[in-house]
Amino acid sequence: MIEVEIYAPGLRAESTLLQLRNQLDHFPKVRYKIDTRHDLVYFEIDKPGDINQQEIHQIFDAIGLEPRFVGQIPEELRSGLTTRLV
């Protein structure tokens, strides 16, 4: 199981919470808890293929929030968003 914590400033607004829940309905295999007091979302992901880093960004972008991963992003979620020197 993979655990990820996302900080999303502005999450406290009730309309934003409803939009987030609607977005997360598209990922039924991903469990989550929302801490509105601290603008945090905790994800529990059983299999890496259930969701990736890019999809998490898209969920928050769709509702106008900028997600910030707390801590290191697990390798299993990385979706080629990092740049490499050539």
N, C-alpha and C positions, 0 to 999 in steps of 0.2 A: 504494500500500500504506500502511496505517495501522499504526503501532506504538504500543502502550500498555503502560505498566508499572504494576502493581498491587502495593501493599504490603498484606499480609494477616497481621497478627500471629497466631501460633498455627498457622501452616501447617506447621511442622516435624513435627508428630505424624504417624506413619505412617498411622493410620486416616483422618486428615483428608486426606492426600495421595490415598489411594484414593478417597475420596468426591469430591474435586475432579476427579480423572480421570474418574470416572463421570459427573459433571455436564457436563464438557466434551465427552464423547462425543456429546452432543446437538447439538453445533456442529461437524460434521466439516470445514467449510471454514475454521475458525479454527485457526491453528497457535499453539502456546504452548511455553514453556520454564519450568521451575520451578527457582528458586534457593532451596532449603530453608535454606541457611545464613543467608540474609538475609530470609527470608519474602517473597520476591518472585515474581511471575508476569509473564512477558513475553509479550504477545500480538502476533501479526502477522495483520492482517486485510486480505485482498485487496480486498473490496468493502464499503462502509459497511453494506449491507443484511444482511451475514452475521451481525452481532451489534450490539447497541446498548448504551448505558450502563446502561439499566434491566435488561437481561438479564444483564450482568456482575454487577450488584448481586445479582440473584436467585440466580445461581450460588453466590456466596459466602454469602449469607444462608441458603441451603438446608443448608449444612454448618456453620453457626454461626460464621462469620467475618465481620468487618467490613472490606470492601475500601476501600482508600484509593488514589486515583489519584495517581501520582507525576507532578508537572508539570501542564501544562494539558491538559484533556480535549479531544481533537480535535473540532471542530465537527460532523464527519460522524457521530460517535457520540452526540452529545447527543440525549436523548429527551424533552425537555420537563420535566426534573426541576428545572430552575432556576426561581426565582420572578421575576416581573417586577412593577415598580411600575405601578399603574394610575392 
